[in-house]
Amino acid sequence: MNCPFCGESRTEVTDTRPVPGNNCIRRRRECKACRKRFTTYETLHLTAPKVVKRDGRREPFDADKLRRSIEVATAKRPIPEGAIGAVVEAVELGVMSVRKQEMDSVRIGQAVMRELEKLDQVAYVRFASVYKNFQTAGAFRELVEGIGGHPDGGDDKQLPLDIDE
C-alpha cells in the first residue's frame, strides 16, 4: 500500500479491526518514510454468476439494479432504515454462494419476493406485479389472496438465502 501523502510503498499496519455489518476490515497504517498515519478498508470481491434472463440474454449480476427495483417497489412505504440494504445484501449473498457460473433471473426474483413478503406486503405485491407480468386480473387476485399464507415464526436470519432450490 502506497502512502497517500508521500507515495512511499513501505507502510506498516498498526491496527486491524473488522467493521461491524460491513463485511470489511479496517486497517490503520503508518508510512515508514513520512511517519503519517492513514486508514484503509479491505473488502472481499467475489465474481458473481451471470444472470440468464427470460429471453436468454446473459448479463452480470448487478446489485445496484436489484436495489433500484426494490426501491421502486418500496416507494412511499414505511420501510425501516436499512431494510432495503438488508434485502439486497441477503439476496446478493445468496447469489454469490451459488457455485455455478450462471443463474436464472427467476430464482433471483423469487428470493426477492420471499424477502419483500416478510418486509412489506404492499412492496411484495408491487414487485410481484412487475416480476410475474400478470396477464389477467384473476392471476393478480390469486397473488393478493395468497399473501400471509406463510407463518411468521420462520427463521428470518436464514443466510445464505436459499436461492438454488
N, C-alpha and C positions, 0 to 999 in steps of 0.2 A: 504494500500500500504506500503510495507516494504522499508525502506531506503536502497539504493544500496551501501551506504558507511559503515554503521554500523549495518544494519539489523533490526533496531528498527521498530516496527509496528506503533508507534504513529507518524503520519505525518499530516501536516496541508496544505490545499490548500490555496495558497496566491493569485493566479490569474487564471482565466479561460477565454479562448478565442476560438472562432471557427477558424479552419484552412480553409481559402478560397479554394474552389474547391476540398476539400479532404473528405468531409463528416465525419470529426472527430473533436474532442475537444482537445485543448492543455491545460494542467493544470500544473501550476508551483507550486511545493510543497516544504515544508521545514520540515526537521526532527526535532522533539521535543528534541531528545537526543543530537545529534552532531551539530545541527543548520545548516547543509549544505543544499543547495537547489538543486533540480533536476526537470526535466520536464517529464511528462507522456503524452501519447496521447491515447484518448479513441475513439474507432471506433465501430460502430454498426455491429454486425454479425447476419445475418438472415439465416435461414435454407432454402436453395434453393430446389425447387421441383426436383424430379428425372426426368431425360430426357429419354423418351421412343424412342429408335432407330427404324429405319425402319424394322429391323429384329426381333423386340420385346424385345431386351435386354433393361434393365434399368440400368442407371448409374447416379451418382450425377452430377449436373451441374458443369462444370469446366471452369471458366473464363479464366484461363491460356491457356487451349486448344482452346478456342474461339479466344483468342489473337493470338496464333500461326497460326491458319488458316487464319486470316485476314492479318497477316504479310506476309504469303506466297502469298496471292492474291495481296498485295500492293508492293511486292518486286520490287525494281528499278523504282518505280513510284514517281513523285514529290508530295508526300503527306506532308501536313503541320505538323510541330512538334505538337505532342499531339493529332492528329486527330484519330489515331488508338485507343488510350486510350479512347477518347470520344465515339467512336463507341462501344467499349467493355462496357463502363460504361452505355451507353444508353440501349443496349441490356440486360445487366445484371439487370439493374433497372426494365426493362420490365418483365424479368423472375421472379424477386423477388416480383413484385407487383401482380402476378397472385396468386389467393387464392386457388390453387389446389396443391395436393401432387405430381402430375405427369404432364408432358408437352411433347407433341410430338416434336421431333427434327425438324420436318418440319416447325413448327411455328417459331422456333429459326432461322432456315436457311432463312426463308422469311424475318424476321426482319433484319437480317444481310444484305441481298441483298438490301432491301429498303435503308438502311443507306449507303451502298457502292455505290449504283447508284447515290446518291446525292454527294458523296465524289469524286469518280473517276470511269469513265465508263469502263476503261480497268480492273481495280481491280474488278469491278462488274462482268464483263464477265468472268474473271479468276475464281472467286468464284463460279459463277453460273455454269460454265462448269463442275466443280467437284461436286457441290451440286446436280445438276439436273441429272448428269450421262447420258448425251445425247447418244442416240444410232444411230442417223443419222445426217448427215451434215445439212439436212433441218431443223431439230429441233434447231440446233445451230444457223443457219441463222435467224430463226424466233426470237430468243432471241436478236441477234445483231440488227436486223431491228426494234425491239420494243423499243430500247433504246431511251430515250429522249421523250417518249410519255407522260411524266408527266410534268406539268407546274412547273417552278422553284419558283413560287410565294407561294408555300406551307409553312406551319409553321415548320421550321427546329428545333424549340425548343420544339416540342411536346414530353413531358415526363410526365408520363412514356410511353415508347414505346407501341403502340397498338399491343401487341403480342398475345392477346387472342381474336381474331376475331370470 
